[in-house]
Amino acid sequence: MKRTFLTIAFFFCFSNLFSQEIIGSWAGELSVSGTKLPLVFNIKQNGVELITTMDSPMQGAKDLPTDNTSFVDNKLSIDAKKFGISYKGKFENETINGTFSQGGASMPLILSRKKEGESALKRPQTPQPPFNYKIEEVTFTNPIDKNTLAGTLTTPADKKTFPIVVLISGSGQQNRDSEIFGHKSFWVIADDFAKKGIGVLRVDDRGTGGSNGISRDVTTQNFAGDTNAAVEFLAQKGFTNIGLIGHSEGGIIAPMVASQNPKVKFIIAMAGPGVPTDELLLLQTNAIGKASGASEEELKSDAETNRKLYALVKNYSRTNLKEEVKKNDC
């Protein structure tokens, strides 16, 4: 019995030692329709078992669970049944050469060990220290909705007077860097402007980062209130040459705020809509449908339904829009 126990103990010790080779984060890129899609498998030891989570940085997905992980004879196998994903590869010379499968499609995927702190997305344009301008973390309150907003204020270090802008993001919840797929476009703009003698305030959208106040009922008007609060915050700090730069939906918000607040001296719209929003949404929906392979008949039917819905919303003056939408089969 003692000999058997020692044999089992030796097996588990040997097995755990063998598994240590595969512990860690492994990154690779899938080639999908000409686009490189980074994937990361994070493998950890849990007793005598291996557990794995997946990250898809470009899709904003992190720590997706998997069901089974095995590593035997230098062969790695990972199954994520919920997503219909499996990966099988062979570990050799600090790389894993394998095949990624999902939904009946299979493609090669070579994984390399990811260093601690290393990003799977290479974004060389992201500003790096040292910085030759001032950086201040700030918070302020929208006095109407009572929500707190958090952001970063960057200002030139060698000037006393200079223009300063509030960056306004597009639709959807985005952080102060307007980060999408690892691209921190507002951070890049703020860095460039500060180096050229222009101050920038960039703010987390409601419900993102350090800002709160998100709910299902918020509208563009509420977001305009947040931007107006940012203008007032800058004015209270003594800035007088204040401007707004809005991207997409931010290109709608900028003129809304400027038309009401004389402290705004100028606005810049980046890809702001040049046609009524309902017309723009019809064009966007049609383009997305075409790209997704929808038939002309499907596109026409969707356009008719959406046109009816948008007209109802634009012209509605009563108090129960939700019920009215149901009644009109929108």
Phi, psi and omega in degrees: 000316180298319180295320179297317179299317180296324179294316179295316179300318179297320181298314181294319178297317180294319180297315180296319180296320180294322182290337182303332180299330187262350181295135178133189180256134183236127185241146177202178181232128172272142174263107184238111179051043178082000180249140177272121181247106180292141174227147179228131173251123179256110186253128181231158176266131177231091188067238179264002183254160172253137174236147185227140168240156182243147172237140171235085189305320182291337179262004179069021182260134182219143175057041175289132185283153172238170185264314185221140174224130175225148178221099184229132180053043179064018179247123181261135176225127180230132178236132174233086188298325182301326182256002181066032186247141170217151176222132177227129182205167180247130179277126180199129177054047176064019171227160177239115182260112186209194183232131177259130181233139176202131176057035178087351179259142178232143180209152181292145177213113178261126182253139175238150181296129181270126180287152180300129180085351181280137178270143177287340179259128179268111181233079186295343181280349178298126183303142180234143177292163004281152180251139182261030178217169183275141177233125182229128175275129187229158171222150176205173186239138169282111187292342181276308182270351178065020178268151180267138179239137181238144181199189180233130179252120177246131183222148178300142182274341188250016180226148177263326178238136182193156174290153179220143184235152170258125177273133183240123185281170177276193184295153182092158180279122180226152178280180185299338178271000186051048188284123177224123181055034179083353175278123181254071190298320180290330175293319178297317179296314181299318179298313181295316181295317181298321178293336180261010175089025180237129179280155181218134169246118176241140194230141172296134174297160177309135177078009181233143178057235183266007182260144178237185174104009181282144173202172181290345187264355183290146181233179176302327179298320177295318179294325176297324176297323177296317180294321178296323177296324178294320177298314180296323178299315179294322179296320179295335178276000175100003179281140182240333180261077188257133177231169179236136174237114183244136177254131177057244178302330175299335176287344172273318184294320183305307179292331176301314182288317182297327181288343183251338186240108182293351178286346176277119185265338181199159176224153175227128178253125176253110181059032174288153183294138178252002177228163177307145188299323180295322177293320179298316180296323177296317179295317180296314181298319179296317180294319179293319178299317178299315181296334181271359177091017179292148179282165179298323179295318178294320179297319180294317180296316179297319181296319180296316179296314182293320180299319178296317180295314182296322179295320179297314181296316182296322188259002185287134182230002180266207192240355183230075184297322183300314179292324179295322177297315178298318182297326181268009179055040179273000000 
